[in-house]
């Protein structure tokens, strides 16, 4: 396969602008661990209950398997398209490119609700007075959307410096806070949160795993900065491993401290998900006003830093696809000459995202709307990983085998196991939502069921349709898709 060479500097992303540590916190901040503690753990606890820490661990380990694919591909391809470009460039006909991009588009258009709607939901839960102002959440949504555009637009150095500094402090607050709570629990510490559920709760547990997987979504997005990271082929893989470890360090002890601290000192675990900001309640109960205030500060910042990291990643994915003329028009990939950022992609994505979040937020409220959309984000990102895992196997069989670099374990067994686990999670998600709606046919439960079915159809029907279209109508386009290499 002939690889495309680097574009003229004025039209490209800024080469050698990102260090390893900044790459690490691009991925870490995309995870938004403090915000996960505030919002996404509600979804996990609602279904996994006391087994939430185990659900987090399962999701973390699954994501660790999924990290093998970007780790391996990053050795051979420096392309901002990340999983899309890896999938497209894995085979001679590039057929997996449109499938991966359209599937990822589903996550792109739903996952941003974590920041845009999540911030409002978090602030509303702090104060009943604030939440009583009906449409105030729209103001918060506007503020964070503007911030998500401005800082990334001004340049990758500015945006990654911000998320690195605040990310380090956020990590320390969560780890130290969790350790103090665990110490204060003393003899009340228990192994119950790590016991695998049995009987009819298994399906709900795996639906909780879906929310936990969304907790770790973004750990691979340092690969979207591939064209901007110094010595990318060496440092991207290092950043992936460090970010994965730090995310587990931030979320696993914190999830245990929260559910165990809640169960022992506050209320039965069944009341956790329905309580206003239970993470704050636990921190205040065990750490006093200082812990309470620190968690508020860094949770709010976590939404903002997530938003910046999200914009960095999505804009570069769209930029790479537009450069290949896949899904997007070439105008979407236009680079700002002064800041070397894909401003058109940023503006288009955020504009569409804000309208979508606004509509669903008005129907279900910001918190429920966010969780509904994040259900789609979880399923769509699982699909992207399954596709890219498959692409790694094809790439190994077609290219790496000829170079003598093919590995049965890393390129065949590990991706297959990771994909199988992804299918298991999607299966339990669908069956759990079917049974939940059947038992309690509320409008909210219907919304969850509909979004799960829609997400699956988005990938299977929509993604495959685009793949077939490009194979039949634009074979030359996808043959060259994903072959650009900045190095």
Secondary structure, 3 states (H helix, E strand, C coil): CCCECCCCHHHCCCCCCECHHHHHHHHHHHHCHHHHHHHHHHHHHHHHHHHHHHHHHHHHHHHHHHHHHHHHHCCCCCCCCCHHHHHHCCCCCCHHHHHHHHHHHHHHHHHCHHHHCHHHHHHHHHCHHHHCCCCHHHHHHHHHHHHHHHHHHCCHHHHHHHHHHHHHHHHHHHHHHHHHHHHHHHHHCCCHHHCCCCHHHHHHHHHHHHHHHHHHCCCCHHHHHCCCECCHHHHHHHHHHHHHHHHHHHHHHHHHHHHHHHHHHCCCHHHCCCCCCHHHHHHHHHHHHHHHHHHHHHHHHHHHHHHHHHHHHHHHHHHHHHHCCCCCCHHHHCCCCCCCCCHHHHHHHHHHHHHHHHHHHHHHCHHHHHHHHHHHHHHHHHHHHHHHHHHHHHHHHHHHHHHCCCCHHHHHHHHHHHHHHHHHHHHHHHHHHHHHHHHCCCHHHHHHHHHHHHHHHHHHHHHHHHHHHHHHHCHHHHHHCCCECCC
